[in-house]
Amino acid sequence: MTTPPLGQFPAQQAQAARDVNTASLCRIGQETVQDIVLRTMEIFQLLRNMQLPNGVTYHPNTHQDRLGKLQEHLRMLSVLFRKLRLVYDKCNENCAGLEPIPPEQLIPYVEDDSSKLDERVASQMRSASEERREVLEVNKKLKQKNQQLKQIMDQLRNLIWEINSMLAEKGGWTGGCKVIMLEKKKAQIKKKQFSDAFE
């Protein structure tokens, strides 16, 4: 294993410094923004802790110390903004030749032919809407049949009630009257169960 001559290392390092990855630049930019936010919060904290000269005891040393910190934070803030501008310009320079690619094209699909996918989705939607329409029609017909059955049961119950009333008035057929009353009771119970099941 041979080592390259010493003159090649500085050239390689300079080339590596020029070819900084765009993702690394974005990370540096993110860290710079975080530093800017942190420095800004510290500036506001210093300003909040400063007392206004409203007749209270004035400490020049404390004031000078806080003023020095504030000026240092402001100087660092301007440096960070310049650094962020450099990172932004470098990222734009690196991405200048690139055309924006829609994210849909970056996601790999099993099928590359989108027309087949669209046709399949459209056919599935048609079949689903047709099935839904059929279910709605069947439900509508069932409701109509249930209403008809309910009307028939009401008519039968009224008829049985009238027959029982007539027989009770004559008073001659008490045994049959009891049977009819039992049948009426059963019919009412069945009607209630039937209507509860379909409501």
C-alpha positions as CSV (number, residue, x, y, z in Angstrom):
1,M,0.0,0.0,0.0
2,T,1.5,3.3,-1.1
3,T,0.7,6.7,0.2
4,P,0.0,9.5,-2.2
5,P,2.4,12.4,-2.3
6,L,1.8,15.2,0.2
7,G,0.9,17.7,-2.5
8,Q,-2.3,15.8,-3.4
9,F,-4.0,16.1,0.0
10,P,-4.6,19.8,0.1
11,A,-6.1,19.7,-3.4
12,Q,-8.4,16.8,-2.4
13,Q,-9.5,18.6,0.7
14,A,-10.3,21.8,-1.2
15,Q,-12.3,19.8,-3.7
16,A,-14.2,18.0,-0.9
17,A,-14.9,21.4,0.7
18,R,-16.3,22.7,-2.6
19,D,-18.5,19.6,-3.2
20,V,-20.5,19.8,0.1
21,N,-23.6,17.7,-0.1
22,T,-26.8,19.6,-0.4
23,A,-28.4,17.6,2.4
24,S,-25.5,18.5,4.7
25,L,-26.0,22.2,3.7
26,C,-29.7,21.9,4.6
27,R,-28.8,20.3,8.0
28,I,-26.3,23.2,8.6
29,G,-29.0,25.7,7.6
30,Q,-31.4,24.0,10.1
31,E,-28.9,24.2,12.9
32,T,-28.2,27.9,12.0
33,V,-31.9,28.7,12.2
34,Q,-32.1,27.0,15.6
35,D,-29.1,29.1,16.8
36,I,-30.8,32.2,15.5
37,V,-34.0,31.4,17.4
38,L,-31.9,30.6,20.6
39,R,-30.0,33.9,20.3
40,T,-33.2,35.8,19.7
41,M,-34.8,34.2,22.8
42,E,-31.7,35.2,24.9
43,I,-31.9,38.8,23.6
44,F,-35.6,39.0,24.6
45,Q,-34.7,37.5,28.0
46,L,-32.0,40.1,28.5
47,L,-34.3,42.9,27.5
48,R,-37.0,41.7,29.8
49,N,-34.6,41.5,32.8
50,M,-33.3,45.1,32.2
51,Q,-34.8,47.7,34.4
52,L,-35.8,51.1,33.1
53,P,-34.1,54.1,34.6
54,N,-37.2,55.2,36.5
55,G,-35.7,56.5,39.7
56,V,-34.5,53.2,41.1
57,T,-30.9,52.5,42.2
58,Y,-28.8,52.4,39.2
59,H,-25.9,49.8,39.0
60,P,-23.5,50.8,36.2
61,N,-21.6,47.6,36.4
62,T,-24.7,45.4,36.0
63,H,-25.9,47.7,33.2
64,Q,-22.6,47.5,31.3
65,D,-22.5,43.7,31.7
66,R,-26.0,43.3,30.3
67,L,-25.3,45.8,27.5
68,G,-22.1,43.9,26.6
69,K,-24.1,40.6,26.5
70,L,-26.8,42.2,24.4
71,Q,-24.3,43.6,21.9
72,E,-22.5,40.2,21.7
73,H,-25.8,38.5,21.0
74,L,-26.7,41.0,18.3
75,R,-23.3,40.6,16.7
76,M,-23.6,36.8,16.7
77,L,-27.1,37.2,15.3
78,S,-25.9,39.1,12.4
79,V,-23.1,36.6,11.8
80,L,-25.6,33.7,11.9
81,F,-27.9,35.5,9.4
82,R,-24.9,36.0,7.0
83,K,-24.1,32.3,7.5
84,L,-27.7,31.3,6.7
85,R,-27.7,33.5,3.6
86,L,-24.5,31.7,2.4
87,V,-26.0,28.3,3.0
88,Y,-29.2,29.4,1.2
89,D,-27.3,30.7,-1.8
90,K,-25.2,27.5,-2.0
91,C,-28.3,25.3,-1.8
92,N,-29.9,27.3,-4.6
93,E,-26.7,27.1,-6.7
94,N,-26.6,23.3,-6.2
95,C,-30.2,22.9,-7.1
96,A,-30.3,25.4,-10.0
97,G,-30.0,22.8,-12.8
98,L,-32.5,20.5,-11.3
99,E,-36.1,20.4,-12.4
100,P,-38.6,19.9,-9.6
101,I,-39.9,16.3,-9.6
102,P,-43.4,15.7,-8.4
103,P,-43.4,13.4,-5.3
104,E,-45.7,10.9,-7.1
105,Q,-43.0,10.1,-9.5
106,L,-40.5,9.4,-6.7
107,I,-42.8,6.7,-5.2
108,P,-42.2,3.3,-6.8
109,Y,-45.3,1.4,-7.9
110,V,-45.6,-2.3,-8.7
111,E,-47.2,-1.3,-12.1
112,D,-45.6,1.5,-14.0
113,D,-48.6,1.9,-16.4
114,S,-50.8,4.4,-14.7
115,S,-53.6,4.0,-17.3
116,K,-54.2,0.4,-16.2
117,L,-54.3,1.6,-12.6
118,D,-56.8,4.3,-13.5
119,E,-59.0,1.9,-15.4
120,R,-59.0,-0.6,-12.6
121,V,-59.9,2.1,-10.0
122,A,-62.6,3.4,-12.3
123,S,-64.1,-0.1,-12.8
124,Q,-64.0,-0.7,-9.0
125,M,-65.8,2.5,-8.4
126,R,-68.4,1.7,-11.0
127,S,-69.1,-1.7,-9.5
128,A,-69.2,-0.3,-6.0
129,S,-71.6,2.4,-7.0
130,E,-73.8,-0.1,-8.8
131,E,-73.8,-2.4,-5.8
132,R,-74.7,0.5,-3.5
133,R,-77.6,1.4,-5.8
134,E,-78.9,-2.2,-5.8
135,V,-78.7,-2.3,-2.0
136,L,-80.6,0.9,-1.8
137,E,-83.3,-0.4,-4.1
138,V,-83.6,-3.6,-2.2
139,N,-83.9,-1.6,1.1
140,K,-86.6,0.5,-0.4
141,K,-88.6,-2.5,-1.6
142,L,-88.2,-4.2,1.8
143,K,-89.6,-1.1,3.5
144,Q,-92.6,-1.0,1.2
145,K,-93.3,-4.8,1.8
146,N,-92.9,-4.3,5.5
147,Q,-95.4,-1.4,5.4
148,Q,-97.9,-3.6,3.4
149,L,-97.5,-6.4,5.9
150,K,-98.1,-4.1,8.8
151,Q,-101.3,-2.7,7.2
152,I,-102.5,-6.3,6.6
153,M,-101.8,-7.3,10.2
154,D,-103.6,-4.2,11.4
155,Q,-106.6,-5.0,9.2
156,L,-106.7,-8.6,10.5
157,R,-106.4,-7.5,14.1
158,N,-109.3,-5.0,13.6
159,L,-111.4,-7.7,11.9
160,I,-110.7,-10.2,14.8
161,W,-111.6,-7.5,17.3
162,E,-114.9,-6.8,15.6
163,I,-115.7,-10.5,15.4
164,N,-114.9,-10.9,19.1
165,S,-117.1,-7.8,19.9
166,M,-120.0,-9.2,18.0
167,L,-119.7,-12.6,19.6
168,A,-119.4,-11.1,23.0
169,E,-122.6,-9.0,22.5
170,K,-124.5,-12.1,21.5
171,G,-123.1,-13.8,24.6
172,G,-123.5,-17.2,23.2
173,W,-120.1,-18.2,22.2
174,T,-117.8,-17.5,25.2
175,G,-115.4,-20.4,24.5
176,G,-114.8,-19.3,21.0
177,C,-114.4,-15.7,22.2
178,K,-111.6,-16.8,24.5
179,V,-109.8,-18.5,21.6
180,I,-110.2,-15.5,19.4
181,M,-108.9,-13.3,22.2
182,L,-105.9,-15.5,22.6
183,E,-105.3,-15.4,18.9
184,K,-105.5,-11.6,19.0
185,K,-103.0,-11.4,21.8
186,K,-100.6,-13.7,19.9
187,A,-101.0,-11.5,16.8
188,Q,-100.2,-8.4,18.8
189,I,-97.1,-10.0,20.2
190,K,-96.0,-11.1,16.7
191,K,-96.7,-7.7,15.3
192,K,-94.6,-6.0,18.0
193,Q,-91.7,-8.5,17.4
194,F,-92.0,-8.0,13.6
195,S,-92.0,-4.2,13.8
196,D,-89.1,-4.2,16.3
197,A,-87.1,-6.4,14.0
198,F,-87.4,-4.1,11.0
199,E,-87.2,-0.7,12.6
